[in-house]
């Protein structure tokens, strides 16, 4: 391996929006995420809507009446 071209690899803290904290190793010291394995619907088995930047509201505003009436079929 060449010296001086590889990034530093150190202990990292990952913080989820649900409050879960994960300790691991990474090239970044710490960062936050929106969904982790503790709150993701696939792992928990519970249905949960995750709205990113108001996408659900924008969809309902644009297509809400058509979607409710069944005109989208």
N, C-alpha and C positions, 0 to 999 in steps of 0.2 A: 504494500500500500504506500502511496505517496504521502509524505508528511505535509501538513498545512493546508490541504484542500478539503478535508472532511469537516462537517459541522460538529459543534460540541453536542454531546448526548448526555443529558442530565435528568434528574428527577423532575417530574411534571405533575401538576395538579389540574384535573379536568373537573369543572363545576357545571352541573346540569341546571336547567331552569327549575326543576322540581326540588332542588336542594341537595341532590345526591353528589357526593364528592368522590372522585376516583383518583387514586395515586398510581402513576405509571412512569415510564421513561420516554422521553421525546426530545426532539431538537428545540421545541418551544418550551419555555418555562411553565406557563400556565395559560389556559384558555377556557372559555365557556361554550356550552352546547345547548341546543334547545330540547333535544330528546335523547334519553339514555335507555339502557336496557331495563332500568327500574320503572320507567313510565311509558315505554313504547307499547302500543296496543298488541303487537305481535307476541311479545314476551309476557304481558300481563293477562291477555285474554279478554280485556275490557275494551269496548268501542269508545273511542275518544276522538273528537274533532280537534285538529290542530290548525288554527287559522294563522297563516303567515301574511303579515302586512295587509289584513283586511280583504283577502281574496274571496272569502265566502260572502261577505257583504257586497262586494263588487259584483259577484256572480248573481246574487239574488236581486240586486238593483237592476242589472241589465236583463236578466232572463227570468226573474221571479214569477211574473204572471204566466208566462208561457210554460214554465216548468211545473207550476202548480196545476194548471189546467190539463196537462198531458199532451200539449201540442208538439212536444219535442220528439215524438215517436215516429 
